[in-house]
Amino acid sequence: MNLNLTKPIVFFDLETTGVNIATDRIVEIAILKVFPNGNKESKTWLVNPEIEIPQSSIDVHGITNEKIANEPTFKELATEVSAMIEGCDLAGFNSNRFDIPLLAEELMRAGIDFDMQDRKAIDVQVIFHKKEQRTLSAGYQFYCGRELEGAHGAEADTNATYEILLAQLDKYDDIENSVDALSEYSTHGERADFAGFILMNDKKQEIFSFGKYKGRTVEEVFKENPGYNNWMQNADFPLYTKKVLRQIKERMNPPKKKMTDAEKLQALQQKFNLR
């Protein structure tokens, strides 16, 4: 079965220095871009994270500090990566909770804005866990009937994720073959940010998911405690989370409309007429 696409979709996978979205960095990124006509375009980069890769992460993906010492930094690759995913929906394995948020952080850190407006996200892991409760390697064996060679390499994991999704569409008649339906099915719950610090309640209002204000709307908290936004902006939260908070704050305090020259003249005339 082929994916039913109305625009390109990008399958991607990241290997990283760790699992902290706000502070860890990409060491490898692989992208598989699938077009509505079935054509594919792929690219894989090793990345110098500019910080030390801990041994615990090296043990997972095998990418050492020596291996990436002379590779480009993400900032040097950001424009090319951004151009390749521009106008595309996104898909991955655990991508909603990890890969998309971390990619957003890296892009924003490089000075390139990123958001999910007009994009859909398909998390193949969520579909897999809802149906079979397994890991990526087990999923590849289950759906594709083959051992996953090169597991924990970004390129192998990316291609395996794409093949698994195609196999899932073949296997499950109750999953609709459209990006909208797959995105909805593979989403745990609606979030305002990627990392899940800000969720959406039943009234489509942003609420905090943590701390002393858990469950309360962001607008309510900002009115009660105006300094809370400043605290979060200066604390170790993801850049995208901070961006969402700034947008809410700006929405609460829209800039005053500038007066035209004619309006200024009219106001002056009214002022003097009152004297």
C-alpha positions as CSV (number, residue, x, y, z in Angstrom):
1,M,0.0,0.0,0.0
2,N,1.2,3.5,-0.8
3,L,0.5,6.5,1.5
4,N,-2.4,8.7,0.4
5,L,-0.7,12.1,0.3
6,T,-1.8,15.6,-0.7
7,K,1.6,17.1,0.0
8,P,5.1,15.7,0.8
9,I,5.7,14.0,4.1
10,V,9.1,13.8,5.8
11,F,10.1,10.8,7.8
12,F,13.1,11.5,10.0
13,D,15.1,10.2,12.9
14,L,17.6,11.9,15.3
15,E,20.5,10.4,17.2
16,T,21.4,12.7,20.0
17,T,23.7,13.4,23.0
18,G,20.8,12.5,25.3
19,V,17.1,12.8,25.9
20,N,16.7,16.3,27.4
21,I,14.9,18.3,24.7
22,A,16.1,21.7,26.1
23,T,19.8,20.9,26.5
24,D,20.8,17.9,24.4
25,R,22.0,18.1,20.8
26,I,21.7,16.3,17.5
27,V,24.6,14.1,16.4
28,E,23.0,12.5,13.4
29,I,19.8,13.3,11.4
30,A,18.3,11.3,8.5
31,I,15.4,12.5,6.4
32,L,13.3,10.5,4.0
33,K,11.0,12.8,2.0
34,V,8.1,11.1,0.3
35,F,6.1,12.9,-2.4
36,P,2.5,12.4,-3.4
37,N,3.5,10.8,-6.6
38,G,5.6,8.2,-4.7
39,N,9.0,9.7,-5.5
40,K,11.5,9.8,-2.6
41,E,14.4,12.0,-1.6
42,S,16.7,11.2,1.3
43,K,19.6,12.8,3.1
44,T,21.7,11.9,6.2
45,W,24.1,14.1,8.1
46,L,26.5,13.6,10.9
47,V,26.5,16.6,13.2
48,N,29.0,18.1,15.5
49,P,26.9,18.9,18.6
50,E,29.5,21.2,20.1
51,I,29.2,19.4,23.4
52,E,30.6,16.2,24.7
53,I,28.7,13.0,23.8
54,P,28.3,11.0,27.0
55,Q,29.3,7.3,26.9
56,S,25.8,6.2,27.8
57,S,24.6,7.7,24.5
58,I,27.6,6.4,22.5
59,D,26.7,2.9,23.7
60,V,23.2,3.3,22.1
61,H,24.1,4.8,18.7
62,G,27.8,4.2,18.4
63,I,28.6,7.8,17.3
64,T,31.7,8.9,19.2
65,N,33.1,12.3,19.8
66,E,36.0,11.6,17.5
67,K,33.7,10.6,14.7
68,I,31.9,13.9,14.6
69,A,34.8,16.2,15.5
70,N,35.2,17.5,11.9
71,E,31.5,17.4,10.9
72,P,29.4,20.5,10.4
73,T,27.4,22.0,13.4
74,F,23.7,22.0,13.2
75,K,23.7,25.8,12.8
76,E,25.7,25.2,9.6
77,L,23.2,22.7,8.4
78,A,20.0,24.4,9.6
79,T,19.1,26.2,6.4
80,E,19.4,23.1,4.3
81,V,17.4,21.0,6.8
82,S,14.7,23.7,7.1
83,A,14.4,23.9,3.3
84,M,14.0,20.1,3.0
85,I,11.2,19.9,5.4
86,E,9.5,23.2,4.4
87,G,5.8,22.7,3.6
88,C,5.9,19.0,4.6
89,D,4.0,17.0,7.2
90,L,6.3,15.1,9.6
91,A,6.5,11.5,10.7
92,G,8.8,9.4,12.9
93,F,9.0,6.9,15.7
94,N,8.3,8.6,19.1
95,S,8.6,11.8,17.0
96,N,5.8,13.7,18.7
97,R,7.4,13.5,22.1
98,F,11.1,13.6,21.2
99,D,12.3,14.1,17.6
100,I,10.0,17.0,16.6
101,P,10.5,18.9,19.8
102,L,14.3,18.5,19.7
103,L,14.5,19.4,16.0
104,A,12.4,22.5,16.8
105,E,14.9,23.5,19.5
106,E,17.9,23.1,17.2
107,L,16.3,25.1,14.4
108,M,15.3,27.9,16.7
109,R,18.7,27.9,18.4
110,A,20.1,28.4,14.9
111,G,17.8,31.4,14.3
112,I,15.2,29.6,12.2
113,D,11.6,29.8,13.4
114,F,9.6,26.6,13.5
115,D,6.1,25.7,14.2
116,M,3.5,23.1,13.3
117,Q,0.9,25.4,11.8
118,D,-0.4,23.8,8.5
119,R,1.5,20.6,9.3
120,K,0.4,17.2,10.5
121,A,2.5,14.8,12.6
122,I,2.3,11.0,12.4
123,D,3.9,9.1,15.3
124,V,4.4,5.5,14.1
125,Q,5.3,4.4,17.6
126,V,2.0,5.5,19.0
127,I,0.1,3.4,16.3
128,F,2.4,0.5,17.0
129,H,2.0,0.7,20.8
130,K,-1.8,1.1,20.5
131,K,-1.9,-2.1,18.4
132,E,1.0,-4.3,19.5
133,Q,3.1,-2.8,22.4
134,R,6.6,-3.3,21.0
135,T,10.0,-1.6,20.2
136,L,11.1,-0.4,16.8
137,S,13.2,-3.5,16.1
138,A,10.4,-5.8,17.3
139,G,8.0,-3.7,15.2
140,Y,10.1,-4.2,12.1
141,Q,10.2,-7.9,12.7
142,F,6.5,-8.1,13.4
143,Y,5.3,-5.9,10.4
144,C,8.0,-6.5,7.8
145,G,9.1,-10.0,8.8
146,R,12.8,-9.0,8.8
147,E,15.5,-8.3,11.3
148,L,16.4,-4.6,11.5
149,E,20.1,-4.3,10.6
150,G,21.8,-1.2,11.8
151,A,19.3,-0.4,14.6
152,H,20.0,2.9,16.4
153,G,21.5,4.3,13.2
154,A,19.4,7.3,12.1
155,E,19.2,6.2,8.5
156,A,18.2,2.6,9.2
157,D,15.7,3.7,11.8
158,T,14.2,6.3,9.4
159,N,13.7,3.8,6.6
160,A,12.3,1.2,9.0
161,T,9.8,3.6,10.3
162,Y,8.5,4.4,6.8
163,E,8.3,0.7,6.0
164,I,6.4,-0.1,9.2
165,L,3.8,2.6,8.5
166,L,3.1,1.2,5.1
167,A,2.8,-2.3,6.6
168,Q,0.5,-0.9,9.3
169,L,-1.8,0.5,6.6
170,D,-1.9,-2.9,5.0
171,K,-2.6,-4.7,8.2
172,Y,-5.2,-2.5,9.9
173,D,-8.4,-1.9,7.9
174,D,-9.7,0.5,10.6
175,I,-6.9,3.0,10.1
176,E,-7.7,5.4,7.4
177,N,-4.9,6.1,4.8
178,S,-4.7,9.8,5.1
179,V,-2.3,12.1,6.9
180,D,-5.1,13.8,8.9
181,A,-6.4,10.5,10.2
182,L,-3.0,9.0,10.9
183,S,-2.0,12.2,12.7
184,E,-5.1,12.1,14.9
185,Y,-4.7,8.4,15.7
186,S,-1.0,8.7,16.6
187,T,-1.5,11.7,19.0
188,H,-1.8,11.1,22.7
189,G,-3.5,14.3,23.5
190,E,-3.5,17.9,22.3
191,R,-0.5,20.0,23.3
192,A,0.1,23.7,22.9
193,D,3.9,23.1,22.9
194,F,5.9,20.1,21.8
195,A,7.3,19.1,25.2
196,G,4.0,18.8,26.9
197,F,4.4,21.6,29.5
198,I,1.4,23.3,28.1
199,L,-1.7,21.3,27.2
200,M,-5.1,22.1,25.8
201,N,-8.2,21.6,27.9
202,D,-11.7,20.7,26.6
203,K,-12.4,24.3,26.0
204,K,-9.3,24.6,23.8
205,Q,-7.6,26.8,26.4
206,E,-3.9,26.4,27.2
207,I,-3.3,25.0,30.6
208,F,-0.1,24.1,32.6
209,S,0.7,20.4,33.0
210,F,3.1,20.7,35.9
211,G,4.0,22.5,39.1
212,K,1.8,24.5,41.4
213,Y,-0.4,25.8,38.6
214,K,-1.0,22.4,37.1
215,G,-4.5,22.2,35.4
216,R,-5.0,26.0,35.4
217,T,-5.1,28.1,32.3
218,V,-2.0,30.0,31.3
219,E,-4.0,33.3,30.9
220,E,-5.5,32.9,34.4
221,V,-2.0,32.3,35.9
222,F,-0.4,35.2,34.0
223,K,-3.2,37.6,35.3
224,E,-2.7,36.3,38.9
225,N,1.1,36.1,38.8
226,P,2.5,38.3,36.0
227,G,6.1,37.3,37.0
228,Y,5.5,33.6,36.2
229,N,6.1,34.1,32.5
230,N,9.4,35.9,33.2
231,W,10.5,33.1,35.4
232,M,9.7,30.5,32.7
233,Q,11.4,32.6,30.0
234,N,14.6,32.6,32.1
235,A,14.4,29.0,33.3
236,D,15.6,25.8,31.5
237,F,12.5,25.2,29.4
238,P,12.5,24.4,25.7
239,L,12.7,27.4,23.3
240,Y,9.4,26.4,21.7
241,T,7.6,26.3,25.0
242,K,8.9,29.8,25.7
243,K,7.7,30.9,22.2
244,V,4.2,29.6,23.0
245,L,4.1,31.5,26.3
246,R,5.2,34.7,24.6
247,Q,2.4,34.3,22.0
248,I,-0.2,33.8,24.7
249,K,1.2,36.9,26.6
250,E,1.0,39.0,23.4
251,R,-2.5,37.7,22.7
252,M,-3.5,38.9,26.2
253,N,-1.9,42.3,25.6
254,P,-2.3,43.2,22.0
255,P,-0.4,46.3,20.9
256,K,-2.4,49.5,20.8
257,K,-3.5,50.6,17.4
258,K,-1.4,53.5,16.1
259,M,-3.3,56.6,15.2
260,T,-3.2,57.9,11.7
261,D,-2.2,61.5,11.1
262,A,-5.9,62.4,10.5
263,E,-6.9,60.8,13.8
264,K,-4.1,62.7,15.6
265,L,-5.3,65.9,14.1
266,Q,-8.9,65.2,15.0
267,A,-7.9,64.4,18.6
268,L,-6.0,67.6,18.9
269,Q,-9.0,69.6,17.6
270,Q,-11.3,67.9,20.1
271,K,-8.8,68.6,22.9
272,F,-8.7,72.4,22.1
273,N,-12.5,72.5,21.5
274,L,-13.0,71.2,25.1
275,R,-11.0,74.1,26.5
